[in-house]
Amino acid sequence: MQPFREKTPPKTFNDLPFTLIYNPQIGLALATLPCLGLLIIGHSLSYWLMQFGLASEEIFRGIQLPVLDPNHQRPL
């Protein structure tokens, strides 16, 4: 008869299923570069969208639009 509780060795990191990277430090190092790249791209994209908004605001400012003639009786 077997004992009630069998002693099993503790599960090691290498025994996990679907393990692509055995060292978590390497996985962290590989994940850091894409995250930093996304942050830099997001920052520059928001900067250029802000500049585009300011430029379009200058284009459509009321000072630069032509003055419309309110007299509708006058022929063109």
Biopython code that builds the backbone (N, CA, C, O; Angstrom):
import numpy as np
from Bio.PDB.StructureBuilder import StructureBuilder

atoms = [
    (1, "MET", "N", (0.824, -1.180, 0.000)),
    (1, "MET", "CA", (0.000, 0.000, 0.000)),
    (1, "MET", "C", (0.873, 1.249, 0.000)),
    (1, "MET", "O", (1.924, 1.290, 0.640)),
    (2, "GLN", "N", (0.424, 2.258, -0.722)),
    (2, "GLN", "CA", (1.200, 3.487, -0.800)),
    (2, "GLN", "C", (0.853, 4.379, 0.383)),
    (2, "GLN", "O", (-0.253, 4.323, 0.922)),
    (3, "PRO", "N", (1.822, 5.204, 0.776)),
    (3, "PRO", "CA", (1.510, 6.147, 1.862)),
    (3, "PRO", "C", (0.489, 7.187, 1.390)),
    (3, "PRO", "O", (0.328, 7.418, 0.191)),
    (4, "PHE", "N", (-0.179, 7.796, 2.333)),
    (4, "PHE", "CA", (-1.231, 8.771, 2.028)),
    (4, "PHE", "C", (-0.691, 9.942, 1.221)),
    (4, "PHE", "O", (-1.312, 10.360, 0.243)),
    (5, "ARG", "N", (0.430, 10.460, 1.611)),
    (5, "ARG", "CA", (1.045, 11.576, 0.892)),
    (5, "ARG", "C", (2.400, 11.142, 0.364)),
    (5, "ARG", "O", (3.312, 10.808, 1.120)),
    (6, "GLU", "N", (2.497, 11.157, -0.934)),
    (6, "GLU", "CA", (3.786, 10.836, -1.535)),
    (6, "GLU", "C", (4.602, 12.113, -1.642)),
    (6, "GLU", "O", (4.082, 13.179, -1.972)),
    (7, "LYS", "N", (5.849, 11.986, -1.364)),
    (7, "LYS", "CA", (6.726, 13.157, -1.488)),
    (7, "LYS", "C", (7.163, 13.281, -2.940)),
    (7, "LYS", "O", (7.810, 12.394, -3.497)),
    (8, "THR", "N", (6.788, 14.418, -3.541)),
    (8, "THR", "CA", (7.188, 14.680, -4.924)),
    (8, "THR", "C", (8.165, 15.839, -4.916)),
    (8, "THR", "O", (8.051, 16.746, -4.091)),
    (9, "PRO", "N", (9.110, 15.817, -5.816)),
    (9, "PRO", "CA", (10.051, 16.952, -5.869)),
    (9, "PRO", "C", (9.311, 18.214, -6.310)),
    (9, "PRO", "O", (8.362, 18.144, -7.091)),
    (10, "PRO", "N", (9.751, 19.370, -5.804)),
    (10, "PRO", "CA", (9.097, 20.623, -6.216)),
    (10, "PRO", "C", (9.288, 20.860, -7.709)),
    (10, "PRO", "O", (10.312, 20.494, -8.287)),
    (11, "LYS", "N", (8.292, 21.474, -8.316)),
    (11, "LYS", "CA", (8.326, 21.740, -9.745)),
    (11, "LYS", "C", (9.334, 22.855, -10.030)),
    (11, "LYS", "O", (9.307, 23.909, -9.395)),
    (12, "THR", "N", (10.193, 22.612, -10.963)),
    (12, "THR", "CA", (11.184, 23.625, -11.313)),
    (12, "THR", "C", (10.667, 24.467, -12.473)),
    (12, "THR", "O", (9.648, 24.143, -13.084)),
    (13, "PHE", "N", (11.372, 25.541, -12.766)),
    (13, "PHE", "CA", (10.981, 26.462, -13.826)),
    (13, "PHE", "C", (11.014, 25.792, -15.187)),
    (13, "PHE", "O", (10.215, 26.127, -16.061)),
    (14, "ASN", "N", (11.918, 24.859, -15.376)),
    (14, "ASN", "CA", (12.060, 24.211, -16.682)),
    (14, "ASN", "C", (10.949, 23.210, -16.960)),
    (14, "ASN", "O", (10.777, 22.802, -18.109)),
    (15, "ASP", "N", (10.189, 22.800, -15.948)),
    (15, "ASP", "CA", (9.130, 21.831, -16.140)),
    (15, "ASP", "C", (7.819, 22.466, -16.602)),
    (15, "ASP", "O", (6.861, 21.745, -16.881)),
    (16, "LEU", "N", (7.755, 23.775, -16.690)),
    (16, "LEU", "CA", (6.520, 24.434, -17.087)),
    (16, "LEU", "C", (6.228, 24.167, -18.561)),
    (16, "LEU", "O", (7.153, 24.117, -19.372)),
    (17, "PRO", "N", (4.954, 23.996, -18.920)),
    (17, "PRO", "CA", (4.640, 23.748, -20.335)),
    (17, "PRO", "C", (4.728, 25.038, -21.154)),
    (17, "PRO", "O", (4.537, 26.129, -20.618)),
    (18, "PHE", "N", (5.007, 24.915, -22.413)),
    (18, "PHE", "CA", (5.070, 26.011, -23.381)),
    (18, "PHE", "C", (6.071, 27.084, -22.981)),
    (18, "PHE", "O", (5.797, 28.275, -23.127)),
    (19, "THR", "N", (7.195, 26.684, -22.492)),
    (19, "THR", "CA", (8.216, 27.643, -22.102)),
    (19, "THR", "C", (9.116, 27.925, -23.288)),
    (19, "THR", "O", (9.794, 27.031, -23.795)),
    (20, "LEU", "N", (9.118, 29.190, -23.730)),
    (20, "LEU", "CA", (9.969, 29.574, -24.844)),
    (20, "LEU", "C", (11.291, 30.138, -24.361)),
    (20, "LEU", "O", (12.333, 29.916, -24.979)),
    (21, "ILE", "N", (11.248, 30.863, -23.260)),
    (21, "ILE", "CA", (12.454, 31.475, -22.706)),
    (21, "ILE", "C", (12.623, 30.938, -21.291)),
    (21, "ILE", "O", (11.735, 31.102, -20.454)),
    (22, "TYR", "N", (13.745, 30.306, -21.023)),
    (22, "TYR", "CA", (13.946, 29.676, -19.729)),
    (22, "TYR", "C", (14.410, 30.658, -18.666)),
    (22, "TYR", "O", (14.220, 30.414, -17.475)),
    (23, "ASN", "N", (15.003, 31.745, -19.072)),
    (23, "ASN", "CA", (15.496, 32.731, -18.107)),
    (23, "ASN", "C", (14.567, 33.942, -18.130)),
    (23, "ASN", "O", (14.442, 34.584, -19.173)),
    (24, "PRO", "N", (13.910, 34.279, -17.015)),
    (24, "PRO", "CA", (12.989, 35.419, -17.027)),
    (24, "PRO", "C", (13.687, 36.756, -17.264)),
    (24, "PRO", "O", (13.051, 37.696, -17.741)),
    (25, "GLN", "N", (14.948, 36.864, -16.949)),
    (25, "GLN", "CA", (15.676, 38.115, -17.186)),
    (25, "GLN", "C", (15.836, 38.365, -18.686)),
    (25, "GLN", "O", (15.793, 39.512, -19.131)),
    (26, "ILE", "N", (16.016, 37.316, -19.452)),
    (26, "ILE", "CA", (16.129, 37.478, -20.902)),
    (26, "ILE", "C", (14.780, 37.892, -21.471)),
    (26, "ILE", "O", (14.720, 38.739, -22.362)),
    (27, "GLY", "N", (13.703, 37.310, -20.972)),
    (27, "GLY", "CA", (12.374, 37.704, -21.424)),
    (27, "GLY", "C", (12.075, 39.159, -21.112)),
    (27, "GLY", "O", (11.490, 39.865, -21.934)),
    (28, "LEU", "N", (12.471, 39.609, -19.933)),
    (28, "LEU", "CA", (12.280, 41.014, -19.560)),
    (28, "LEU", "C", (13.109, 41.935, -20.453)),
    (28, "LEU", "O", (12.637, 42.995, -20.864)),
    (29, "ALA", "N", (14.330, 41.534, -20.749)),
    (29, "ALA", "CA", (15.186, 42.345, -21.614)),
    (29, "ALA", "C", (14.615, 42.432, -23.030)),
    (29, "ALA", "O", (14.693, 43.482, -23.669)),
    (30, "LEU", "N", (14.044, 41.336, -23.518)),
    (30, "LEU", "CA", (13.467, 41.343, -24.857)),
    (30, "LEU", "C", (12.164, 42.139, -24.913)),
    (30, "LEU", "O", (11.821, 42.681, -25.965)),
    (31, "ALA", "N", (11.437, 42.219, -23.807)),
    (31, "ALA", "CA", (10.174, 42.956, -23.784)),
    (31, "ALA", "C", (10.378, 44.451, -23.539)),
    (31, "ALA", "O", (9.475, 45.244, -23.806)),
    (32, "THR", "N", (11.533, 44.842, -23.044)),
    (32, "THR", "CA", (11.773, 46.247, -22.712)),
    (32, "THR", "C", (11.888, 47.118, -23.959)),
    (32, "THR", "O", (11.322, 48.210, -24.002)),
    (33, "LEU", "N", (12.595, 46.663, -24.948)),
    (33, "LEU", "CA", (12.825, 47.462, -26.147)),
    (33, "LEU", "C", (11.532, 47.792, -26.906)),
    (33, "LEU", "O", (11.354, 48.948, -27.290)),
    (34, "PRO", "N", (10.631, 46.846, -27.138)),
    (34, "PRO", "CA", (9.378, 47.227, -27.802)),
    (34, "PRO", "C", (8.530, 48.193, -26.978)),
    (34, "PRO", "O", (7.874, 49.070, -27.539)),
    (35, "CYS", "N", (8.537, 48.042, -25.665)),
    (35, "CYS", "CA", (7.763, 48.958, -24.816)),
    (35, "CYS", "C", (8.327, 50.374, -24.887)),
    (35, "CYS", "O", (7.568, 51.338, -24.980)),
    (36, "LEU", "N", (9.636, 50.506, -24.845)),
    (36, "LEU", "CA", (10.246, 51.831, -24.961)),
    (36, "LEU", "C", (10.000, 52.423, -26.348)),
    (36, "LEU", "O", (9.770, 53.624, -26.486)),
    (37, "GLY", "N", (10.050, 51.578, -27.365)),
    (37, "GLY", "CA", (9.768, 52.055, -28.717)),
    (37, "GLY", "C", (8.349, 52.577, -28.849)),
    (37, "GLY", "O", (8.128, 53.608, -29.483)),
    (38, "LEU", "N", (7.379, 51.879, -28.259)),
    (38, "LEU", "CA", (5.995, 52.348, -28.306)),
    (38, "LEU", "C", (5.823, 53.666, -27.560)),
    (38, "LEU", "O", (5.071, 54.534, -28.004)),
    (39, "LEU", "N", (6.506, 53.824, -26.440)),
    (39, "LEU", "CA", (6.425, 55.086, -25.704)),
    (39, "LEU", "C", (6.999, 56.243, -26.518)),
    (39, "LEU", "O", (6.413, 57.325, -26.557)),
    (40, "ILE", "N", (8.128, 56.023, -27.161)),
    (40, "ILE", "CA", (8.756, 57.085, -27.948)),
    (40, "ILE", "C", (7.895, 57.423, -29.171)),
    (40, "ILE", "O", (7.722, 58.596, -29.500)),
    (41, "ILE", "N", (7.361, 56.407, -29.837)),
    (41, "ILE", "CA", (6.505, 56.652, -31.002)),
    (41, "ILE", "C", (5.232, 57.384, -30.587)),
    (41, "ILE", "O", (4.789, 58.298, -31.282)),
    (42, "GLY", "N", (4.648, 56.996, -29.474)),
    (42, "GLY", "CA", (3.446, 57.675, -28.988)),
    (42, "GLY", "C", (3.696, 59.120, -28.635)),
    (42, "GLY", "O", (2.865, 59.984, -28.915)),
    (43, "HIS", "N", (4.839, 59.394, -28.019)),
    (43, "HIS", "CA", (5.177, 60.770, -27.655)),
    (43, "HIS", "C", (5.387, 61.622, -28.898)),
    (43, "HIS", "O", (4.875, 62.739, -28.972)),
    (44, "SER", "N", (6.126, 61.118, -29.868)),
    (44, "SER", "CA", (6.376, 61.909, -31.078)),
    (44, "SER", "C", (5.095, 62.071, -31.904)),
    (44, "SER", "O", (4.882, 63.121, -32.510)),
    (45, "LEU", "N", (4.244, 61.044, -31.932)),
    (45, "LEU", "CA", (2.977, 61.156, -32.651)),
    (45, "LEU", "C", (2.071, 62.207, -32.019)),
    (45, "LEU", "O", (1.438, 62.987, -32.731)),
    (46, "SER", "N", (2.004, 62.235, -30.707)),
    (46, "SER", "CA", (1.178, 63.254, -30.051)),
    (46, "SER", "C", (1.751, 64.654, -30.282)),
    (46, "SER", "O", (0.991, 65.613, -30.418)),
    (47, "TYR", "N", (3.077, 64.784, -30.329)),
    (47, "TYR", "CA", (3.693, 66.080, -30.592)),
    (47, "TYR", "C", (3.331, 66.568, -31.995)),
    (47, "TYR", "O", (2.950, 67.725, -32.172)),
    (48, "TRP", "N", (3.451, 65.685, -32.994)),
    (48, "TRP", "CA", (3.173, 66.097, -34.376)),
    (48, "TRP", "C", (1.688, 66.355, -34.600)),
    (48, "TRP", "O", (1.330, 67.231, -35.389)),
    (49, "LEU", "N", (0.822, 65.615, -33.926)),
    (49, "LEU", "CA", (-0.614, 65.897, -34.039)),
    (49, "LEU", "C", (-0.955, 67.244, -33.409)),
    (49, "LEU", "O", (-1.822, 67.961, -33.908)),
    (50, "MET", "N", (-0.283, 67.587, -32.325)),
    (50, "MET", "CA", (-0.498, 68.902, -31.703)),
    (50, "MET", "C", (-0.023, 70.019, -32.633)),
    (50, "MET", "O", (-0.694, 71.043, -32.761)),
    (51, "GLN", "N", (1.122, 69.830, -33.278)),
    (51, "GLN", "CA", (1.623, 70.833, -34.215)),
    (51, "GLN", "C", (0.699, 70.965, -35.423)),
    (51, "GLN", "O", (0.475, 72.072, -35.912)),
    (52, "PHE", "N", (0.166, 69.852, -35.904)),
    (52, "PHE", "CA", (-0.769, 69.887, -37.023)),
    (52, "PHE", "C", (-2.042, 70.630, -36.635)),
    (52, "PHE", "O", (-2.583, 71.386, -37.442)),
    (53, "GLY", "N", (-2.521, 70.428, -35.430)),
    (53, "GLY", "CA", (-3.711, 71.140, -34.959)),
    (53, "GLY", "C", (-3.474, 72.631, -34.853)),
    (53, "GLY", "O", (-4.344, 73.425, -35.210)),
    (54, "LEU", "N", (-2.302, 73.025, -34.365)),
    (54, "LEU", "CA", (-1.991, 74.456, -34.277)),
    (54, "LEU", "C", (-1.878, 75.088, -35.660)),
    (54, "LEU", "O", (-2.325, 76.215, -35.872)),
    (55, "ALA", "N", (-1.282, 74.362, -36.596)),
    (55, "ALA", "CA", (-1.149, 74.893, -37.957)),
    (55, "ALA", "C", (-2.513, 75.033, -38.631)),
    (55, "ALA", "O", (-2.762, 76.026, -39.315)),
    (56, "SER", "N", (-3.376, 74.074, -38.452)),
    (56, "SER", "CA", (-4.698, 74.176, -39.062)),
    (56, "SER", "C", (-5.526, 75.274, -38.393)),
    (56, "SER", "O", (-6.376, 75.888, -39.037)),
    (57, "GLU", "N", (-5.287, 75.517, -37.136)),
    (57, "GLU", "CA", (-5.973, 76.618, -36.450)),
    (57, "GLU", "C", (-5.546, 77.961, -37.035)),
    (57, "GLU", "O", (-6.364, 78.871, -37.161)),
    (58, "GLU", "N", (-4.287, 78.087, -37.386)),
    (58, "GLU", "CA", (-3.805, 79.326, -37.993)),
    (58, "GLU", "C", (-4.406, 79.527, -39.386)),
    (58, "GLU", "O", (-4.691, 80.654, -39.790)),
    (59, "ILE", "N", (-4.594, 78.424, -40.114)),
    (59, "ILE", "CA", (-5.154, 78.537, -41.466)),
    (59, "ILE", "C", (-6.589, 79.029, -41.413)),
    (59, "ILE", "O", (-6.982, 79.886, -42.204)),
    (60, "PHE", "N", (-7.368, 78.499, -40.498)),
    (60, "PHE", "CA", (-8.793, 78.829, -40.437)),
    (60, "PHE", "C", (-9.109, 79.981, -39.478)),
    (60, "PHE", "O", (-10.260, 80.144, -39.074)),
    (61, "ARG", "N", (-8.127, 80.760, -39.119)),
    (61, "ARG", "CA", (-8.365, 81.921, -38.264)),
    (61, "ARG", "C", (-9.197, 82.949, -39.028)),
    (61, "ARG", "O", (-9.046, 83.077, -40.243)),
    (62, "GLY", "N", (-10.061, 83.675, -38.347)),
    (62, "GLY", "CA", (-10.982, 84.607, -38.982)),
    (62, "GLY", "C", (-10.303, 85.803, -39.621)),
    (62, "GLY", "O", (-10.900, 86.430, -40.496)),
    (63, "ILE", "N", (-9.101, 86.145, -39.236)),
    (63, "ILE", "CA", (-8.399, 87.304, -39.800)),
    (63, "ILE", "C", (-8.044, 87.053, -41.259)),
    (63, "ILE", "O", (-8.063, 87.981, -42.067)),
    (64, "GLN", "N", (-7.729, 85.834, -41.600)),
    (64, "GLN", "CA", (-7.259, 85.535, -42.945)),
    (64, "GLN", "C", (-8.384, 85.172, -43.910)),
    (64, "GLN", "O", (-8.134, 85.029, -45.107)),
    (65, "LEU", "N", (-9.617, 85.019, -43.425)),
    (65, "LEU", "CA", (-10.729, 84.695, -44.314)),
    (65, "LEU", "C", (-11.197, 85.946, -45.046)),
    (65, "LEU", "O", (-11.086, 87.045, -44.503)),
    (66, "PRO", "N", (-11.712, 85.811, -46.253)),
    (66, "PRO", "CA", (-12.184, 86.996, -46.988)),
    (66, "PRO", "C", (-13.451, 87.558, -46.351)),
    (66, "PRO", "O", (-14.236, 86.830, -45.744)),
    (67, "VAL", "N", (-13.633, 88.865, -46.503)),
    (67, "VAL", "CA", (-14.813, 89.532, -45.974)),
    (67, "VAL", "C", (-15.953, 89.330, -46.969)),
    (67, "VAL", "O", (-15.798, 89.601, -48.160)),
    (68, "LEU", "N", (-17.091, 88.858, -46.482)),
    (68, "LEU", "CA", (-18.245, 88.610, -47.340)),
    (68, "LEU", "C", (-19.095, 89.870, -47.415)),
    (68, "LEU", "O", (-19.276, 90.578, -46.425)),
    (69, "ASP", "N", (-19.600, 90.129, -48.586)),
    (69, "ASP", "CA", (-20.430, 91.310, -48.802)),
    (69, "ASP", "C", (-21.861, 91.019, -48.326)),
    (69, "ASP", "O", (-22.502, 90.109, -48.852)),
    (70, "PRO", "N", (-22.369, 91.761, -47.352)),
    (70, "PRO", "CA", (-23.726, 91.488, -46.860)),
    (70, "PRO", "C", (-24.823, 91.981, -47.804)),
    (70, "PRO", "O", (-25.986, 91.622, -47.617)),
    (71, "ASN", "N", (-24.485, 92.800, -48.821)),
    (71, "ASN", "CA", (-25.455, 93.342, -49.736)),
    (71, "ASN", "C", (-25.787, 92.305, -50.808)),
    (71, "ASN", "O", (-24.979, 92.060, -51.703)),
    (72, "HIS", "N", (-26.952, 91.705, -50.723)),
    (72, "HIS", "CA", (-27.340, 90.681, -51.676)),
    (72, "HIS", "C", (-27.939, 91.280, -52.948)),
    (72, "HIS", "O", (-28.118, 90.566, -53.935)),
    (73, "GLN", "N", (-28.249, 92.568, -52.943)),
    (73, "GLN", "CA", (-28.879, 93.230, -54.104)),
    (73, "GLN", "C", (-27.869, 93.471, -55.217)),
    (73, "GLN", "O", (-28.237, 93.536, -56.390)),
    (74, "ARG", "N", (-26.621, 93.601, -54.858)),
    (74, "ARG", "CA", (-25.598, 93.934, -55.830)),
    (74, "ARG", "C", (-25.276, 92.741, -56.713)),
    (74, "ARG", "O", (-25.103, 91.642, -56.187)),
    (75, "PRO", "N", (-25.188, 92.900, -58.030)),
    (75, "PRO", "CA", (-24.865, 91.759, -58.907)),
    (75, "PRO", "C", (-23.394, 91.380, -58.799)),
    (75, "PRO", "O", (-22.546, 92.206, -58.462)),
    (76, "LEU", "N", (-23.122, 90.164, -59.082)),
    (76, "LEU", "CA", (-21.732, 89.711, -59.051)),
    (76, "LEU", "C", (-21.089, 90.125, -60.333)),
    (76, "LEU", "O", (-19.907, 89.856, -60.546)),
]
sb = StructureBuilder()
sb.init_structure("model")
sb.init_model(0)
sb.init_chain("A")
sb.init_seg("    ")
for serial, (resi, resn, name, xyz) in enumerate(atoms, 1):
    if name == "N":
        sb.init_residue(resn, " ", resi, " ")
    sb.init_atom(name, np.array(xyz, "f"), 0.0, 1.0, " ", f" {name:<3s}", serial, name[0])
structure = sb.get_structure()
